[in-house]
């Protein structure tokens, strides 16, 4: 299999686990969205969580849906 096809196959099996406690995202004032894994277990470009990530932990309900105001 050519290298390009293997790379495309690898990327198509990944997704972002927004329900993982290690995932965080925020928007910049210019409207860009920044995503990160607090453990750096993610693929960089494009951002994606590894399929079957061994670090996955469900996000607690108390941490979901909160937004921090401009004063922190």
C-alpha positions as CSV (number, residue, x, y, z in Angstrom):
1,X,0.0,0.0,0.0
2,X,1.5,3.4,-0.9
3,X,2.4,5.7,2.0
4,X,-0.3,8.3,1.2
5,X,-3.1,5.7,1.4
6,X,-1.9,4.3,4.7
7,X,-1.8,7.8,6.2
8,X,-5.4,8.5,4.9
9,X,-6.6,5.2,6.4
10,X,-5.1,6.0,9.7
11,X,-6.7,9.5,9.9
12,X,-10.1,8.3,9.0
13,X,-10.3,6.0,12.1
14,X,-9.9,8.8,14.6
15,X,-12.2,11.3,16.1
16,X,-12.2,13.8,18.9
17,X,-13.4,12.5,22.2
18,X,-15.1,15.6,23.6
19,X,-16.5,13.6,26.5
20,X,-12.9,12.8,27.8
21,X,-11.8,14.7,30.9
22,X,-8.4,15.3,29.3
23,X,-9.9,17.1,26.2
24,X,-10.3,20.9,26.3
25,X,-11.2,23.5,23.7
26,X,-11.6,27.2,23.7
27,X,-12.3,30.0,21.2
28,X,-9.9,32.9,20.5
29,X,-11.2,36.5,20.1
30,X,-10.6,36.1,16.4
31,X,-13.0,33.1,16.3
32,X,-10.4,30.3,15.9
33,X,-11.0,27.1,18.0
34,X,-8.1,25.7,19.9
35,X,-8.3,22.0,20.9
36,X,-5.9,20.1,23.1
37,X,-5.4,17.0,25.1
38,X,-4.0,17.7,28.6
39,X,-1.9,14.6,28.3
40,X,-0.6,15.3,24.7
41,X,-1.9,11.9,23.6
42,X,-3.5,13.4,20.4
43,X,-2.5,13.5,16.8
44,X,-1.4,17.0,15.9
45,X,-2.6,17.7,12.4
46,X,-5.6,17.4,12.2
47,X,-6.3,17.3,15.9
48,X,-7.7,13.8,16.8
49,X,-7.8,11.4,19.7
50,X,-6.2,8.0,19.1
51,X,-8.8,5.3,18.5
52,X,-9.1,3.3,21.7
53,X,-7.0,5.8,23.7
54,X,-5.7,4.2,26.9
55,X,-5.9,7.5,28.7
56,X,-9.6,8.1,28.0
57,X,-11.6,8.9,31.1
58,X,-15.2,10.1,31.0
59,X,-15.7,13.7,31.8
60,X,-17.5,14.3,35.1
61,X,-21.0,15.9,34.9
62,X,-19.8,18.8,37.1
63,X,-17.2,19.8,34.5
64,X,-19.5,19.7,31.5
65,X,-21.2,22.8,30.1
66,X,-19.6,25.4,32.2
67,X,-18.2,28.6,30.6
68,X,-15.7,30.9,32.2
69,X,-16.5,34.6,31.8
70,X,-13.9,37.2,30.6
71,X,-12.8,37.9,34.2
72,X,-11.9,34.2,34.7
